[in-house]
Amino acid sequence: MPTPVHDWVKPRLDALVEEAVQAGMEREVIVAVLTDIVEGPGYNRATVTEADAPQPDGMTDPRQEPLADRPLPVTRGEWYPYSVDTQPDPE
């Protein structure tokens, strides 16, 4: 969603990326480096609360999905119903 800050930052960021591409750097690499910088401690000063900390049991934090204790009962037909049968049709 555009905001005044977004409208101010985006053209400058686009120009920086374009300048780097013109200098011979790959766009994906530039974006990865910018992401690394912005998410690093120099820019991202968000504090981690106790609720944000990972829980060791995987059950108390609703954002962590618990792992199955045994294989899930799924057959190939259930997860890929459009598989091609290589056997001849029964007559």
C-alpha positions as CSV (number, residue, x, y, z in Angstrom):
1,M,0.0,0.0,0.0
2,P,1.6,3.3,-1.1
3,T,2.3,5.8,1.6
4,P,4.2,9.1,1.5
5,V,7.3,7.4,2.8
6,H,6.9,4.6,0.3
7,D,6.5,7.1,-2.5
8,W,9.7,8.9,-1.4
9,V,11.8,5.7,-0.8
10,K,10.8,3.6,-3.8
11,P,12.1,5.8,-6.6
12,R,15.5,6.2,-4.8
13,L,15.7,2.5,-4.2
14,D,14.8,1.7,-7.8
15,A,17.5,4.1,-9.0
16,L,20.1,2.5,-6.7
17,V,19.2,-1.0,-8.0
18,E,19.3,0.3,-11.6
19,E,22.7,1.9,-11.0
20,A,24.1,-1.3,-9.6
21,V,22.8,-3.3,-12.6
22,Q,24.4,-0.8,-14.9
23,A,27.7,-1.3,-13.0
24,G,27.5,-5.0,-13.9
25,M,25.9,-6.5,-10.7
26,E,23.0,-8.9,-10.9
27,R,19.7,-7.6,-9.8
28,E,18.9,-10.6,-7.6
29,V,22.3,-10.2,-5.8
30,I,21.6,-6.5,-5.2
31,V,18.2,-7.2,-3.8
32,A,19.6,-10.0,-1.5
33,V,22.3,-7.6,-0.2
34,L,19.8,-4.8,0.4
35,T,17.5,-7.2,2.2
36,D,20.4,-8.5,4.3
37,I,21.4,-4.9,5.2
38,V,17.8,-3.8,6.1
39,E,17.1,-6.9,8.1
40,G,20.4,-6.7,10.0
41,P,20.9,-5.1,13.4
42,G,22.1,-1.8,11.9
43,Y,18.6,-1.1,10.6
44,N,16.2,-3.6,12.2
45,R,16.0,-2.5,15.8
46,A,13.0,-4.5,16.7
47,T,13.2,-6.1,20.1
48,V,12.4,-9.8,20.6
49,T,9.9,-10.4,23.3
50,E,9.4,-13.6,25.2
51,A,6.4,-14.4,23.0
52,D,8.5,-14.0,19.9
53,A,11.2,-16.4,21.1
54,P,11.1,-19.9,19.6
55,Q,9.6,-22.5,21.9
56,P,11.5,-25.7,22.3
57,D,8.5,-28.0,22.3
58,G,6.9,-26.7,19.1
59,M,3.5,-26.8,20.8
60,T,3.2,-23.6,22.8
61,D,3.8,-21.2,19.9
62,P,0.9,-21.2,17.5
63,R,3.1,-20.2,14.7
64,Q,5.1,-23.4,14.9
65,E,3.3,-26.4,13.5
66,P,3.9,-29.6,15.5
67,L,5.5,-32.5,13.7
68,A,3.7,-35.7,13.2
69,D,4.9,-38.5,15.5
70,R,4.3,-41.1,12.7
71,P,4.0,-41.0,8.9
72,L,0.8,-39.4,7.7
73,P,-1.7,-41.9,6.2
74,V,-1.8,-40.5,2.7
75,T,-1.8,-42.6,-0.4
76,R,-0.5,-41.4,-3.8
77,G,-4.1,-41.2,-5.1
78,E,-5.1,-38.8,-2.3
79,W,-2.2,-36.3,-2.7
80,Y,-1.9,-36.6,-6.5
81,P,-5.3,-37.7,-7.9
82,Y,-4.3,-37.1,-11.5
83,S,-1.5,-39.6,-11.7
84,V,-1.2,-41.6,-14.9
85,D,-1.9,-45.3,-14.5
86,T,0.6,-47.3,-16.5
87,Q,-1.4,-50.5,-16.2
88,P,-3.8,-51.5,-19.1
89,D,-7.5,-50.8,-18.6
90,P,-9.4,-53.7,-17.1
91,E,-11.8,-55.3,-19.6
